[in-house]
Amino acid sequence: MLVHSRAGKWATWAVFLLLFVPLFAVPLLVILAASLATNWSGAFPSGPTVERYAAATSGDSLQALTTSLATALAASVLALTLGGWAALAAASLRTRGKRLLDALFILPVAVPSVVVGLAVLVAYSQPPVLLNGTRWIVILAHTVLVTAFAYQSVAAAVRRLDPMYEQAAAGLGASPARVLWRVKLPLLLPSLTSAVGLCFALSMGELSATMMLYPPDWTPLPVQIFAATDRGSLFTGAALAVVLMASTLLVLAAVSRIRTRASYR
């Protein structure tokens, strides 16, 4: 609801700040402060240091960050390919077919991610497709978990498309493939980039299914953050968490820039 009075605007901002600051801003600021602290025995941290960031961006931590980035990138591309293709195909189906396809893609996010991890572990621990103990089972689990979001994003964008563009291109003699590549996909590009960004962010932070599947040589950063906090190294875990947040935000900023350019093409 739009608020036009000055008092109403101030009240709206006050409610927003009262909800936003304690629920979102304070926890993130606490993590940032903890990552820079040597100890925290009182109300505020003490002994500021950046040594933990040196450790968080080198050695095993850097390898874990690279693993998370590679996993998220691969899962996002696969999810966009599968989910986007399914969303385009669903547009030509009847209502019952669309509902069935929606249910199939929503199922992995309707159950806990640990259940998805267990299902992938059981399904791919025996021949003929043996992925257990490899990086591919982690990428597969992440893809299963985030494809639903790509499908829903692209499907919503397809429903908003004006069919007149496709009809005009077809009337001018364009083949269905040419209509898809030269008309439909360019119009969907902003939504496609948004879907990639969402899938990437979700994959970067995924932990439950990953804990069940990751091999020793493919340890994502969230697993290392959990391990650090589990053994009591909270400040180290906080520094790793800040690195994870910063890396994710940088990638999302790049995706947002691409999306903005695509919107004005």
Secondary structure as UniProt FT lines:
FT   HELIX           6..20
FT   HELIX           21..25
FT   HELIX           26..35
FT   HELIX           51..56
FT   HELIX           59..90
FT   TURN            91..92
FT   HELIX           95..110
FT   HELIX           113..123
FT   STRAND          125..126
FT   TURN            127..128
FT   STRAND          129..130
FT   TURN            132..133
FT   HELIX           135..160
FT   HELIX           163..171
FT   TURN            172..173
FT   HELIX           176..179
FT   HELIX           180..184
FT   HELIX           185..204
FT   HELIX           208..213
FT   TURN            216..217
FT   HELIX           221..230
FT   TURN            231..232
FT   HELIX           234..263
//
